[in-house]
Amino acid sequence: FITTWIGAELGYIDSGISGLQGFDATLTPYALFLSSLKYSFYPLLTLGFILIIIYQKKDFGPMHRAEKRARTTGQVSPALTLAEDEPNMEDLAPVASAPLRWYNAAIPVMTVILMTIYGLLSTGFDSMSNQLIDQGVRLSTHNWSDIWAAMSLQAESSFVFNVGRIIGSADSYVALLWASLSGVIVAILLTMKMRIVRLIECMDFMVTGFKTMMPALIILTFAWALANITDALHTADFITTSLNGTVSPYWMPVIVFVLAAFIAFSTGSSWSTMAILYPIAIPATWTISMHAGLDPHISMELLLNVIATTLAASVLGDHCSPISDTTILSSLASDCNHIDHVKTQLPYALTVGLFSVICCYLATRVGGSWLSSFILGSIALALLYALVAKIGKSA
């Protein structure tokens, strides 16, 4: 509720609802976001699907074959065919003589987390200070307590809302940069203090770690370039404008779901997908609903459905895309072959996505509420899983 994701999403929602005819201007982007969470079928069904898999201990598709191979042969990854002089960039095994102490990892990780929080708050309060001054608010000082007090006097003030504004205004790049550097420094100091390796070896391992990140950085660079090209061509604008007056408003959540998933899969970025679709999908849905003569309450529910669907489908495309930053970093951090990670999770994500898009349609089209649609979708998903899942051989 108070992450940089929410800050970015609120900005996109605000740009989408500005200037809508017949729209309740008193509704804030944060209120719309909270109200739309009930239509987040894909995230909710995914969490439930994970619990079912854990409880039943069954898999299907490529994941079943991978589990069977690991349990019968002990080989957790397919055999790599590396040349003798080709380094394994995903080999993150510790030094053979290094003592395995949990706090050698926990302390640097906690340093990154705490420094990230501090960096977000620090840059967020600085940004809010400038925003308040631009709004004509006088600040006696620029310390955090005075800025918070000035924010608390505003009409939309609440603790969660104010924290969301601060985090949303923060410079996450600066915060993560300083947090990562702090984590590296702490890790080096711990290594030196415990005499695990020499300083020259420590620097060599650090450079090796940097090299390990190069494939991810290259793929991310191409993904961002592709997202910029898609934005420059106004592809989403053309597709969405073509739908105005030609489709039923009840199909808008389904259309937006497919578009968001496709764009996120193609670009590998859910952030760019939200940035492209939110300013277009929100006014298009509202305008189509108004032209169709729908009741304002139904039009609002459709709008909330589209708001939640855009983010949910963006995450679906993110899960399936081999060039997604989260997919790349997940496989890299867990020392899993990247393509194998994509292949094994793809059937699971697409299965949940199929039932999610059906729930998005039923929630507003056939009079079913979001709760009844979610319950029916969960039952159907569980039944399908029971039919196709296979029991892996016990270890």
Number of C-alpha atoms within 10 A of each C-alpha: 13 15 16 19 13 17 20 16 22 22 16 21 25 17 17 21 23 13 11 14 12 10 14 10 11 7 10 14 18 21 12 19 18 12 15 20 17 16 27 24 28 26 21 17 20 19 11 15 20 12 12 16 15 10 9 14 13 19 23 19 16 18 19 18 15 19 23 20 17 16 15 12 9 11 13 14 15 12 7 8 7 9 8 6 6 8 9 11 15 18 13 15 7 9 11 7 8 12 11 11 8 8 11 16 13 12 15 22 19 14 20 23 16 14 21 22 16 15 23 25 22 17 19 23 24 19 18 23 25 13 13 15 11 10 9 8 14 12 14 9 10 13 12 16 11 14 21 18 11 18 23 15 10 10 7 11 13 13 11 11 17 18 21 22 23 26 28 25 21 24 18 18 12 14 21 18 14 16 24 19 14 18 21 17 14 18 20 18 14 17 17 14 10 11 11 15 17 11 14 9 11 16 13 12 15 14 11 14 15 10 14 17 16 12 13 18 15 11 17 19 14 14 20 17 13 16 21 14 13 18 16 9 10 12 13 19 15 10 11 18 13 11 16 16 14 9 13 14 27 21 17 27 28 23 20 25 25 20 21 30 28 20 26 28 24 21 27 33 26 27 18 20 30 26 17 21 24 26 19 20 26 26 20 22 28 26 18 21 24 16 11 14 9 14 10 14 9 14 23 19 18 27 25 23 28 27 30 25 31 27 23 27 32 28 26 27 30 29 26 26 24 22 26 25 20 18 21 25 16 14 17 21 11 12 15 18 16 18 12 16 21 19 15 20 16 20 16 21 19 15 15 23 24 13 20 30 23 16 29 29 21 22 23 21 16 9 10 14 16 21 14 14 23 26 13 15 23 22 12 13 20 15 11 12 20 15 9 11 16 16 13 18 13 9 8
